[in-house]
Amino acid sequence: MSKRNLALVAATIVSLIYGVTFTIAKDVMPHYIDAYGFIVLRVGGSVLLFWLVWLFMPKEKIILGDFPLIIAAAFFGVAFNMLTFFKGLSYTSPISGAVIMVTTPIIVLILSSIIMKERMLKRKVFGIVLGLIGTAFLILYGKSIGNATNASLGNFLVFANAVSYGFYLIIVKKLMDKYSAFTFVKWIYLFGFIMVLPFGYNELQAVDVANLPEAIGWKIGFVVVFSTFLTYLLNLLSMKELKPTTVAVFIYLQPLFATIFAIGLGKDSLSWVKIISASLIFIGVYLVTQQKKQ
């Protein structure tokens, strides 16, 4: 299998894990731990894992002048990204938030054309729009908008998170061209942990660890090890071979996998709308991930 195909598989696995995470994390928050406290736990646990694995990896020295870029990646990809997303979801409805989040590939396409001078191929634009239509149709169909305490602020924060993640993908691409993933990701998470700690420290302290059910403990472990540590690592490895716009379009697969997982658990049912939506998403991802023939 070529390096590009391996990168595509890695990006697909990331979307699969995130799709499962929606159901698992919902069982943990906010009953057992509040959102910001969970963020500190996720980032802190991942910091330990990244630094531990780095001990057994080949060592590279980071140029001092690249640390501002690493700090920016920590801000846009860990701190601001997670904080605005969770706070935004607390104000708006999950459906509205999910619809806004799938604008990420379009934001990345625009940012890439401005910052990285990447050509906006008609095939990619069509694929992204097609995936957006399929995802929005899948999320919106047959569901009510739900209660929202401050929808305008919540939607703005979720959109800010989408823009933040777009900047992160572009910044990380610049780092991937110079270093291996393990060289700088441990620093990204360390700086990110320092940034989120003041927001979630009190919430983390309030967790009743002694009375946490064993099942909840395993779900927290899944989110830390798989949904945070493994997904960020696989994303970075895929960025080595793929453009930011290609990686971003895989976000369309997340609600699709979430729906499949829910159907598997008997919490949802299959319909023609879901089948058509899935087809549009897969066609969109296919168009974006195909390389231009020489």
N, C-alpha and C positions, 0 to 999 in steps of 0.2 A: 504494500500500500504506500502511495506517495505521501510526502510530508503534508501536502495540501489536503489530501483526503483525510489524513489523521487529524488535521486541524479542524476540518468540518465535523468529524465524529466527536471531537472534544467539545466543540460549540453546541452540538446536539445534546450531548450528555449534560452540559450545564443547564440547558433549557428544561431537560427532563427532571433534573434535581430540583430546580426552582419551581416547576409545576407541582411536584409532590410537596414541596415546602409550604405552599399556601395552606394546605390542609393540616399539616403537622404543626406549624407555628401557631395556627389559630387555636389549637388545643392548649397551648402554653400561655398565650397572652389574651387578655390582661389578668386572668384569674390568678395565675401563679406568679407572674412577674410582669411588671409594666414595660412598655415599649422601649424607653430609653435605657432602663436597666438591662433589658435583653440585648440591646445593641452593645453595651459595654461588655457583657458576658461573651457575646459572639466575637467581637473584635479582640478582646483580651485573650480568649482561648485560642484564636487563630494566630495571634502574636507568638504565643508559646510554641505552637506547632511549627510555624514558619522558621523560627530561630532554631528549634531543635533539629529539623530536617536539614537546615543550612549547615550544621556542624559536620554532616556527612557528605556534603557536596563540594565540587571543585571551587576554590576561592578565587574571586575576582575583586579587584580594587575599584571602587567608585571614584570618579573624578570629583573633586570638591565642588566644582562649578555645576555639577548635575544635581546636587542636593536641593536647590530651590525647585527644580522640576519634580523631584520625588515628593517634596512637601506639598506641591500643588496637586500631584496625583493623589496624595493622602487626603487632602481637603475635598477635592471633587469626587473621588472614587470611593471614599470610606465615610468621612465625617459628615460633610454637607449632604452627600447623597443619601445616606441612611437616615439622618435626623429629619430632613425635610420630607422624606417619603413617609415615615411613620407618623410624624406630626400631621402631615397633610391628610393621611387616611383617617386620623382621629376626628377631623373636621368634616370631611366629605364622605360620600358613600363609596363603598368598595368598587362598585361598577363604574362610577365616574372616574375614580382614580385609575382603574385599569385601562379605561379608554384613553386617558391622557398619556399613560405610560407607553402605549404602543406608538406614540408619535416619536419615540426615541430614534428609530432608524432614519426618519425624515430629518430630524435635527442633526444627526451625525452626518448625513449626506450633505446638508447645507454647510455645516462647519468644516467638513473635509474639503469641500470645493473652495471655501474662503481661505482656510488656514494652510491646508496641505496642497492646494491647487489641483485636487483630484477632479478628473473629468466626470461630469454628470451624464453618463451613458443613458440613452433612452431606455435600454433594456432594464437597467438597474432601477431607474425611476418608476417604470411600469411595474416591475416586480415588487418594489416597496409599497406602492399605492395599492396593488392587488392584495398584498398581505395585510395591509392596514384595513381594507374593506372587509376581508374575511375575518380578521380578529375582532373588529368592532361589531360585526354581525353576530359573531359567536358570543361575545360578552353581553350584548344588549338584548338579544332575542329572548322573549319570554320571561324577563325579569323586571321587577319594579326598580325605580331609581333608589328607593330606600331613604331612610332618615339621614339628614346631614345638619349638624349644629351650626356650621359656618361654611357652606359649600364654596363660596367665592374664594375665601382664604385657603381652604383645603385644596381646591383645584389649582390655585396659584402655586402652592408649595409642592404639589406633585409634579406640576410642569417644571418648576425650578429644579426638582430632582432629575427629571428627564434631561434637561439641558446640562446639568452637572455631570451626569453619566456620559453624555456626548463628549464633553471636554476631557473627561478621564480617559476615554478610549483613544483619543487623539494624542494626549500627553504620553500615555503608556506606550503607544506605537513608536514614539521617538526614543523612549528608553529601550524598547525591545531591539531596536536596530543596533544598540551598542553593548547590551549586557544580556546574560541569561536571566530567566525569570526569578530564580532564587536569589540572585545577587541583590536585587533592589526591592522585591516584594516584602521582605521582612522589615525593611525600613519604612515602606508605605504604611504597613499595618502598625508599626510602632508609633509613628507620628500620628496616624489616625486614632489610635487608642488614647494618646495624650489629649487629642482634640475632643473626643466624645466623653471622656471620663467625667469632666465637671457636670455634664448634662444628666448622666445616668447613675452617678455614684450613690446618691441617696435612695433611688429606687432599687438598686442592687442590694443595698444594705437591708432593705425592708423585706427581702425574700426570706420566707420561713423554710430554710434548707432542711431542717430536721423532719418536717412533715410533708416534704415533697413526695408524691407517689412515685414508685419506681418507673412506671410507664412514662411519666412526665420527664423524669431524669434522662431516660433513653431518647426522648424526643428533643430535649435540649442538646444532648450530645450529637444527635443527627444534624441539627441546625448549625452547630459550631464546626463539626468535622467535615460534613458533606456540603451543606448549603453555604458555608462561608469559606473555609480553608480550601477544600477541593475545587469548588466552582471558580474562585478567583485564580487559582493556579492553572486550571484548565483554560480559563479565558485568556490568561497571559500566554500560555503555550500556543493557543490558536491565533493570537495576535502576531506571533512570530511569522506566520505564513499568510495570514489574511488581512485585508484592508479593514479599517474601522467600520466602514459601511456594511461590509459583509458580516462581521461579527454582530453588529447591532441588529441586523434583520432577524437574527435567531430569537430575539425577544418575542416575535410573533408565535413561536412554538410553545411558549410558557403557558398561556391560557388553554391552548389545545391539549397539552399534556395534563394540565390540571383537570380539565373536563374528562379526559380518558381515565385518569386516576379515580375521579369521583364516580364515574360510571362503574368502574371495577369494584368499588366499595358499596355499590348499590345506592349511592346518594344522588345519582343523576341517571337519566335515560337517553338512549340514542334516538336521534330524529334526523329528518332530511336536512334541516337547517344546519345541524352540527356537521353532517357529512359534506354539504356544499361549502361551509365555512372552512373545514379542514382541507378540502381540495384547493380552495383559493389560497390558503396559507402555504401549502406545500408547493404550489405552482410559483407563488411569489418568491419563496426562499430559493427555489430551483433557478429562477431567472437571475437573481442577485448573485448566487454562488457560482454560476457558470463563468469560466474564463473565456475571454475573447479569443477566437481562433486566429492564429497567425496567418 
